[in-house]
Amino acid sequence: MTIGIVIAIVVVILVVCFISMYNGLVKLRNNRENAFANIDVQLKQRFDLVPQLVNTVKGYATHEKETLDKVTSARAAAMGATTVDEKVAADKALTGALAGLRVSLEAYPELKANQNFLQLQTELSDIENKLSAARRFFNSATREFNNACEVFPSNIIAGMFNFRRAPMYEASEGRETLNKAPEVRF
């Protein structure tokens, strides 16, 4: 009789642990998805701001059409992305295009003094800062999820229910570019 009670208690404890680990994995996955939703909000704000910035720049830099076209194309691709991976790739392309736009703008001091441009540039800078923070939070949530999927004993439950390691949000620039100090010219 006591052996049966002990076995029942052990089974109940195992079931509770199993349920707890499964629920923990679901919460971490949902936290990661929420973190990406925060990135998505910032990306949408950026997408809405880019046409205004491009139109302002067009008034001053009509011969920079290629750079502006890249920004516009990258924005359109980003708006059409549906999956997390597509959105990450599209965001990287838009980030690169915006960097090219910033470099080409250095040749236009009258544009940099324009009030509309300054306001748009400030808003874009603010959105980029918020986007960076959202990406860091996403990577933190992804790290927690990946750790839970790989450590024992939750890795057993993760494998049983098809929880897989998720990719981090990585910088679009190459490592060499990130390690190189920016060049400042006056």
Secondary structure as GFF3:
##gff-version 3
##sequence-region A 1 186
A	DSSP	alpha_helix	2	60	.	.	.	ID=ss1
A	DSSP	three_ten_helix	62	64	.	.	.	ID=ss2
A	DSSP	alpha_helix	65	80	.	.	.	ID=ss3
A	DSSP	alpha_helix	84	105	.	.	.	ID=ss4
A	DSSP	alpha_helix	109	112	.	.	.	ID=ss5
A	DSSP	alpha_helix	115	150	.	.	.	ID=ss6
A	DSSP	alpha_helix	154	160	.	.	.	ID=ss7
A	DSSP	alpha_helix	175	179	.	.	.	ID=ss8
###
